[in-house]
């Protein structure tokens, strides 16, 4: 699903020559840096770097990876992804399962004033509280955020900032593909999204990676209107691949009023369960 060679090619293509001190040349026909330029700036031989991009060189040293990350201008998330791709063992660990502990479900149900859900590395929602069900207008188990975003809701649906959400989600799936390269369910999901959505194909080809941490998410709910919520992702250390995601509203804002109104609706929604 993802490999070191492809990641290096896409990162090289985005680096402007002027950013690394190479004079502009009107005759240049290569987007970004040439292979020999990356090799020279990183202190490795051209032949070795070419073999890296062709997938014929294995186990590059930490020093080589750090030099490549510096030349290619990688951020912290991308650096981690680069090292992970370079260190993929021949036999990978089994992908995490999808069972949510009863104790975690109980905690999820205690979150009353904000939509909250447990999500895995495939962006499958394994459990959600009542407000999450009301926000998405459907039961939580069985919902996949990526599929919902690209194939079900599209631009006119629930996601007010659809284009930014699509970039974030593809970046998250890229990271997951690097961490779980032999997960058949993840591979199937990526194939389904690629077959069904041109925007997904274009974003996937860019090979951008993004970590799920926190940020503002805007939803356009059909009954309560625009909800600007803060998303916070809490990694669950003893539940590999799972995160607790909470969408909260700032005090004294229209979003806080909107969540109160949403919670008061009589529309049936599932309580926390998996």
C-alpha positions in Angstrom: 0.0 0.0 0.0 2.9 2.3 0.6 6.7 2.1 0.2 9.9 4.0 0.7 10.6 4.4 -3.0 7.3 6.1 -3.8 7.4 8.3 -0.7 10.9 9.6 -1.7 9.8 10.3 -5.3 6.8 12.4 -4.2 8.8 14.3 -1.5 11.6 15.1 -4.0 9.0 16.5 -6.5 7.7 19.1 -4.1 11.1 20.7 -3.1 11.8 23.9 -5.0 15.4 24.0 -6.2 15.8 27.6 -4.9 14.9 26.4 -1.4 18.1 24.4 -1.2 20.3 26.9 -3.0 20.1 25.6 -6.6 19.7 28.5 -9.1 16.6 28.6 -11.2 17.1 27.2 -14.7 14.5 27.9 -17.4 15.5 24.6 -19.1 14.7 22.5 -16.1 12.0 20.0 -17.0 12.0 18.1 -13.7 9.4 19.0 -11.1 11.3 19.6 -7.8 14.8 18.2 -7.4 16.7 15.8 -9.6 17.8 12.5 -8.1 21.5 13.5 -8.4 20.8 16.8 -6.6 19.1 14.9 -3.7 22.1 12.5 -3.6 24.6 15.3 -3.6 22.9 17.4 -0.9 22.4 14.3 1.3 26.0 13.1 1.0 25.2 9.7 -0.6 26.2 8.4 -4.0 23.8 8.9 -7.0 23.7 5.2 -7.6 22.7 4.4 -4.0 19.9 7.0 -4.1 18.6 5.8 -7.4 18.5 2.3 -6.0 16.5 3.7 -3.0 13.9 5.2 -5.4 13.7 2.0 -7.4 13.1 -0.1 -4.3 16.4 -2.0 -4.8 18.3 -0.7 -1.7 17.2 -1.9 1.7 17.8 -0.8 5.3 19.4 2.6 4.8 21.2 3.9 7.9 19.8 6.3 10.4 22.3 8.9 9.2 21.2 8.5 5.6 17.5 8.8 6.5 18.1 11.9 8.6 20.1 13.5 5.8 17.3 12.8 3.3 14.7 14.1 5.7 16.7 17.4 6.0 17.1 17.8 2.3 13.5 17.0 1.5 12.2 19.3 4.2 10.2 16.7 6.1 8.2 17.6 9.2 8.2 15.5 12.3 5.3 13.3 11.1 6.9 12.7 7.7 10.3 11.9 9.3 8.6 9.2 11.4 6.8 7.9 8.4 10.1 7.8 6.4 11.9 5.8 9.2 8.9 3.5 9.5 8.9 2.7 5.8 12.6 2.1 5.8 12.4 -0.3 8.8 9.4 -2.4 7.7 10.4 -6.0 8.7 9.8 -9.0 6.4 7.1 -10.4 8.8 4.8 -7.7 10.2 2.7 -7.9 13.3 -1.0 -8.6 12.9 -3.2 -5.5 12.6 -5.0 -4.5 15.8 -8.5 -6.0 16.3 -11.7 -4.1 16.8 -13.0 -5.0 20.3 -13.7 -2.2 22.7 -13.4 -3.1 26.4 -16.7 -2.7 28.5 -14.9 -0.3 30.8 -14.0 2.0 27.9 -17.6 1.9 26.7 -18.7 2.9 30.2 -16.3 5.9 30.1 -17.6 6.8 26.6 -21.1 6.9 27.9 -20.1 9.3 30.7 -19.2 12.0 28.1 -22.6 13.7 27.9 -21.9 17.2 26.6 -19.9 16.4 23.5 -19.9 13.9 20.7 -17.3 11.2 21.5 -16.3 8.0 19.7 -13.7 5.3 19.7 -12.0 4.9 16.3 -9.4 2.6 14.9 -6.5 3.1 12.5 -8.8 2.3 9.5 -11.1 5.2 10.7 -13.8 2.6 11.6 -15.9 4.0 14.4 -16.1 1.1 16.9 -18.3 2.9 19.4 -19.9 6.2 20.0 -22.0 8.1 22.6 -25.5 9.4 22.0 -24.4 12.9 20.8 -22.1 11.3 18.2 -25.0 9.3 16.8 -27.1 12.5 16.6 -24.3 14.5 14.9 -23.8 11.9 12.2 -27.5 10.9 12.0 -26.8 7.2 12.1 -25.6 4.4 14.4 -21.9 4.6 15.2 -20.8 1.0 14.8 -20.5 0.3 11.0 -19.6 4.0 10.2 -16.2 4.5 8.5 -15.2 8.2 8.5 -13.2 8.0 5.3 -16.0 6.2 3.4 -18.6 8.6 4.8 -16.5 11.6 3.7 -15.6 10.5 0.2 -18.4 8.2 -0.9 -21.5 9.0 1.1 -21.6 12.7 2.1 -19.3 14.4 -0.5 -19.1 18.2 -0.8 -22.7 19.1 -0.1 -23.1 17.0 3.1 -22.2 17.2 6.8 -18.6 18.4 6.5 -18.5 22.2 6.2 -14.8 22.2 5.2 -15.0 19.2 3.0 -11.8 19.8 1.1 -9.6 20.2 4.2 -11.2 17.2 5.7 -10.3 15.1 2.7 -6.7 16.1 2.9 -6.5 15.2 6.6 -8.2 11.9 6.1 -6.0 10.8 3.2 -2.9 11.8 5.3 -4.2 9.7 8.2 -4.7 6.7 6.0 -1.2 7.1 4.5 0.2 6.9 8.0 -1.9 3.8 8.8 -0.8 2.2 5.5 2.8 2.7 6.5 2.2 1.2 10.0 0.1 -1.7 8.9 1.2 -2.6 5.3 -0.3 -6.1 5.5 -3.7 -5.2 6.8 -6.1 -6.6 4.2 -9.1 -4.6 5.5 -7.2 -1.4 5.2 -6.1 -2.3 1.7 -9.7 -3.1 0.7 -10.9 0.3 2.0 -8.2 2.2 0.2 -9.0 0.4 -3.0 -12.7 1.1 -2.6 -12.1 4.8 -2.1 -9.7 4.9 -5.1 -12.3 3.3 -7.3 -15.1 5.4 -6.1 -13.7 8.9 -5.9 -11.4 10.9 -8.2 -10.4 13.3 -5.4 -9.2 10.5 -3.3 -7.1 9.1 -6.1 -5.5 12.5 -6.7 -4.8 13.1 -3.0 -3.4 9.6 -2.5 -1.0 10.0 -5.3 0.6 13.0 -3.5 1.6 10.7 -0.6 1.1 13.3 2.1 1.0 12.1 5.7 -0.8 13.7 8.6 -1.1 12.7 12.2 -4.5 12.7 14.0 -4.0 14.9 17.0 -6.3 17.9 17.4 -7.9 20.8 15.5 -11.1 22.6 14.6 -13.7 20.6 12.6 -16.9 22.3 11.2 -20.1 20.4 10.7 -23.2 21.6 8.9 -26.0 19.7 10.7 -29.4 19.7 9.0 -31.3 20.5 12.2 -29.1 22.7 14.3 -26.9 24.4 11.7 -23.2 25.1 11.7 -21.2 23.5 14.5 -17.5 24.6 14.9 -16.1 22.0 17.3 -12.6 21.3 18.6 -11.5 17.8 17.9 -9.1 16.2 20.4 -7.7 12.7 19.7 -6.6 10.7 22.7 -4.4 7.6 21.9 -5.3 4.6 24.0 -1.9 3.1 25.0 -3.3 -0.4 25.8 -5.6 -0.5 22.8 -3.2 -0.6 19.7 -4.5 1.5 16.8 -7.5 2.9 18.8 -8.2 6.5 19.7 -10.8 8.3 21.8 -12.1 11.2 19.7 -14.0 14.0 21.5 -15.6 17.0 19.7 -16.1 19.8 22.1 -17.6 23.3 21.8 -16.0 26.4 23.3 -18.0 28.0 26.1 -20.6 30.7 25.3 -20.5 30.0 21.5 -23.2 29.2 19.0 -21.6 25.7 18.8 -22.3 25.1 22.5 -25.9 26.2 22.0 -26.1 23.9 19.0 -24.9 20.9 20.9 -27.4 21.6 23.7 -30.2 21.7 21.1 -28.9 18.6 19.5 -28.9 16.8 22.8 -32.4 17.8 23.5 -33.8 16.5 20.2 -36.2 13.5 20.3 -34.5 11.9 17.4 -33.5 8.4 18.5 -29.8 7.7 18.7 -27.8 4.8 20.0 -26.1 5.0 23.4 -22.4 4.1 23.7 -21.9 0.6 22.4 -19.8 -1.4 20.1 
